[in-house]
Amino acid sequence: MPELPEVEVVRAGVEPAVTGARVTAVEVFEPRSLRRHDPLTGPFAPQLEGHRLLGAVRRGKFLWLPIDTGRALVIHLGMSGQVLLREPGSEADRQLRIRLHLEHPDHGELWLNFADQRIFGSMAIDRMQPTGDGLPGGYAGAGTGAWSGLIPDQVAHIARDLIDPDFGTDAALAALARRGSGIKRVLLDQTWVSGIGNIYADEALFAAGLHYEQPASSLSRTEGIRLLDAVRTVLMRALAEGGTSFDAQYVNVNGQSGYFSHSLAVYGRQGTACPRCGTLLVREQFMNRSSHLCPVCQRLH
């Protein structure tokens, strides 16, 4: 499943193309890709056609494009969703589900294609609400406007992520001290810190020297800070390398795959030597997935 770096690569890629662009037409080829659109807000296409997009914002794995109506186009990639920029008349992308026709004052006409093989992703028009802390709703690059302090209803329950400049370290550590479950379960809980999935959780825990079942409340403040720093470092490395790509579904807006999978330390490397101590890495069952770790460097205390 695409994680924060993959979604941020998409956000940064579409931002210059959508900011200030007018939606001239909308084509919906697969109604199931509107599964998260609430029909009570009105039909999907008319809320876009003739209106301008104002920017591109992300919190965790959620991406939204503010609209000049005060609402937002919320994009969730699900397991295999892709947002692709194309020139009008280009050959249709495989698994094309939704297409927005854009007219940009600088870039001219563009197509924004939403392709999704497994149809777990979606587009939806959503109402916006003020953020609870009065700060910007999410990471928007250099973008700003009246919409900055708003967040879509569908995203309001998601915590800030570690790339967000308004992330609150003290509040996150205080919440961590109240959690008795294993630290990896907490890392995957999007209401604590958002944007972390299985891959980056394993990588961050290895970097911090923590076992995935270590009770969160047992971590000292120093260990908690070390973990948050490790998560941020891992995410920033992945972002610099274009995200983690294991199959053709994880691509940026130009259809290019990421490269961070080439430099993963533990994920998917069971049976190979730990890059820190040389012990063979192991893979263990965790919930409905797996955890990858070094049994020496990441002992359960």
C-alpha positions, -999 to +999 in steps of 0.1 A: +000+000+000+013+035-008+027+052+023+034+088+031+064+093+008+045+079-022+016+103-015+039+132-010+056+125-043+022+127-059+012+158-040+044+176-050+040+165-086+004+176-091+007+209-072+021+231-100-004+216-125-036+219-104-030+252-085-051+278-103-064+253-129-100+253-139-118+220-143-135+221-177-149+185-176-151+154-155-154+118-168-162+090-144-155+056-159-159+035-127-186+046-102-170+024-075-141+049-075-166+073-059-172+050-030-162+077-004-182+104-021-213+113+000-242+119-025-258+141+001-231+167-007-244+168-043-234+150-075-197+146-080-189+161-114-210+194-111-191+203-080-159+204-100-168+215-135-163+252-140-145+257-107-108+263-099-085+241-078-064+262-054-036+239-043-026+204-032-025+194+005-015+162+023-019+148+058-005+113+063-017+093+033-046+116+024-044+141-004-068+169-011-072+197-036-091+227-022-118+240-046-129+277-049-163+266-036-149+261-001-150+223-004-122+199-014-115+170-038-102+143-015-080+116-031-073+083-014-049+060-033-060+029-014-038+000-024-030+007-060-043+041-069-023+064-092-027+101-100-012+107-134-008+139-155-013+135-192-015+157-223-050+157-239-053+130-265-028+107-248-034+070-249-057+060-220-039+047-189-047+011-179-073+009-152-084+045-158-113+052-134-118+090-134-104+118-156-104+156-149-099+179-178-079+209-166-072+243-181-042+260-165-033+297-170+004+288-175+005+251-186-026+251-209-048+220-211-040+189-190-057+157-181-055+145-145-061+107-146-070+086-116-061+050-123-067+022-099-062-015-105-079-029-074-105-001-070-098+004-032-089+040-038-113+069-044-121+105-052-147+124-033-160+160-028-160+168+009-169+196+032-141+214+050-140+223+087-115+244+108-086+224+123-089+218+160-056+235+167-061+265+144-030+255+124-028+246+087-047+214+078-018+196+063+015+200+043+009+221+012+045+229+002+046+267-005+009+268-010-013+290+012-047+307+012-079+310+030-082+272+028-050+266+048-067+264+082-093+240+070-094+202+067-118+178+049-143+160+072-129+127+061-094+136+072-101+154+104-096+123+126-061+117+112-031+129+132-004+151+118+026+133+103+063+138+110+070+158+079+043+183+088+061+214+103+033+218+128+037+183+142+037+184+180+065+163+195+056+169+232+019+159+226+029+128+207+053+117+235+026+123+261+002+102+241+028+075+237+033+072+274-004+063+278-003+034+253+003+000+267+003-019+234+033-028+214+051+001+198+045-011+162+008-011+167+010+024+179+031+034+149+005+021+126-023+039+144-031+069+122-047+088+151-013+090+169+011+098+141-001+095+105+015+082+073+034+053+087+028+019+071+043-016+076+075-009+056+085+023+072+075+011+107+100-018+104+127+004+090+122+030+118+121+004+146+154-010+133+170+024+132+158+031+167+169-004+180+134-013+193+115-045+192+080-042+176+063-057+207+081-033+231+052-017+251+049+019+240+045+031+276+078+015+286+098+038+264+117+066+281+115+101+267+149+097+251+138+065+234+106+081+222+125+111+207+149+086+191+120+067+175+103+099+162+137+110+148+141+076+132+107+077+116+113+112+102+147+102+088+134+071+071+105+090+056+127+118+044+152+093+028+123+076+011+109+109-001+143+119-015+145+086-034+109+088-048+091+065-024+092+027-020+084+008-052+078-030-052+055-032-083+043-012-112+014+003-092+035+027-072+045+055-095+047+093-094+026+116-116+048+109-146+046+071-142+081+066-128+087+042-100+104+050-067+138+037-057+139+035-019+133-003-020+168-006-031+182+007+002+158-008+028+177-021+058+155-049+071+121-050+053+120-080+030+156-089+038+150-119+061+178-144+060+204-118+051+230-103+074+220-074+097+238-043+084+247-034+120+258-066+137+259-093+110+232-115+126+207-130+102+175-109+099+142-126+107+106-122+096+079-128+122+041-129+120+025-096+131-013-091+130-023-098+094+012-090+081+049-095+089+076-077+109+112-078+099+139-072+125+173-081+138+170-105+169+201-091+184+199-053+178+161-053+185+157-073+217+124-071+237+132-057+271 
